[in-house]
Structures are given as structure tokens and as C-alpha cells.
């Protein structure tokens, strides 16, 4: 069972160390001590907490799609170069970049500050893990 240090848990959840400690104190997840005496959280419990409390903006399109990876956010950058456009959408803490035709970017009226939904449908998703922990 993976053990996550409090500071790492805070970083992964985008909150302060104190918030993670408060959540643990209120029973949101159990903590224990690792071999070095540091306070740690069970990785599976942390993952369950993260999933349960994940927040995302509601999808403004009201369109049903088969793609499950939908990220609502704000357009932060649009670069049009000839027939192509590069559009960056900030979806919570994540930036999603799309390359599309310049015509599509114009038709969608994409500009910084626009609300957009990045829909990702991919046959390949690469999952990486960090190296060994010290």
C-alpha cells in the first residue's frame, strides 16, 4: 500500500499541509507514521478522497458525447498562423493545448477569456510514475 507524506498529499490535492492535517484530524482519512517517523496517508484513501471531492466547472454545452475526458475552462491563449491555430485552455490547474484549423478557431470565436470545453478522445494515454522515494 503506497504511503504519501503530508506535504506530498497537500501538493497533489492543491491545498496546504495544514488543510491535509485538518482533514485527517476530522477523519477524512487515516494517518500513520512511516519508518522515519513522518506522518503519512494511505495512498488508496487519499485517492478516494481526491475523487470524492474533485471539483470541476459544469459543462456549459449540454451536449452528450462518448468522450469521457471533458475539461471545462477558460481560453488563455490563441495563436493563429496561416491555416492553423493553437488554442490553450486553462482547466483548473491544468492547461490543455489544441491545434486546430484557423477557420475552426474563428467559427468558435475563441479568444482569451472565452469559456470552452476541451474534449479529449485518445487511443493512447501514457501513465508515468515517479522514481523511488527517498
C-alpha positions, 0 to 999 in steps of 0.5 A: 500500500503506497504511503504519501507524506503530508506535504506530498498529499497537500501538493497533489490535492492543491491545498496546504499541509495544514488543510491535509492535517485538518482533514485527517484530524476530522477523519477524512482519512487515516494517518500513520507514521512511516519508518522515519517517523513522518506522518503519512496517508494511505495512498488508496484513501487519499485517492478516494478522497481526491475523487470524492471531492474533485471539483470541476466547472459544469459543462456549459454545452449540454451536449452528450458525447462518448468522450469521457475526458471533458475539461471545462475552462477558460481560453488563455491563449490563441495563436493563429498562423496561416491555416492553423491555430493553437488554442490553450485552455486553462482547466483548473490547474491544468492547461490543455493545448489544441491545434486546430484549423484557423477557420475552426478557431474563428467559427468558435470565436475563441479568444482569451477569456472565452469559456470552452470545453476541451474534449479529449478522445485518445487511443493512447494515454501514457501513465508515468510514475515517479522514481523511488522515494527517498 
